[in-house]
């Protein structure tokens, strides 16, 4: 997979892409990251990438020209067709199913904007998939782009080692993760549930599934309803 990232702050990505699973995935050749500074495509003497909003109002708006030129220049550098993604609080909510969709693509092109927003013709003209990572406003799309990259890259076959492979269980079937314990068996008076120490794998699996259901029901009634709905649809199909 090739991941292009267009941003005004490429240096923000160094730590995330250079650490842990995103770094190892690149070292294994599963993914390569290509960062482009949108400001390199500014054409005026001041290297402007934004301006005041027509009609007034606070904040600056990203100009069409530098974003269009950056996208078109970057896309010409590789034959693979890219899925254009714009990070914005107006977008579709990013979740595990979107991450799975994106993990099947050959090339992603993420556009992270700073300032108050984008000229709307960037959306009209480039027709990107608009993604939001949650109902809150960040200072820019960079952190959102990093969230998307991390969630997608860890799904690439081979990205997770054997020791962290189990970590992708949560959400795969719509339930939260079960509680986990490691040594010691007792810590400050808190003990590990007996069933986990007995070595009966069927009992352990049963206990874990029950814990996942309880947690989901209590903490995320929205996910619980979706899980029950999916199960009743599945039963109705049979
Ligand atoms: N840019 C600013 N806030 C954002 C959010 N919540 N998701 C995606 N991009 C953003």
Boltz pocket constraint, residues with backbone or C-beta under 6 A from the ligand:
constraints:
  - pocket:
      binder: B
      contacts: [[A, 87], [A, 88], [A, 89], [A, 113], [A, 131], [A, 132], [A, 133], [A, 134], [A, 135], [A, 136], [A, 137], [A, 138], [A, 139], [A, 140], [A, 141], [A, 144]]
      max_distance: 6.0
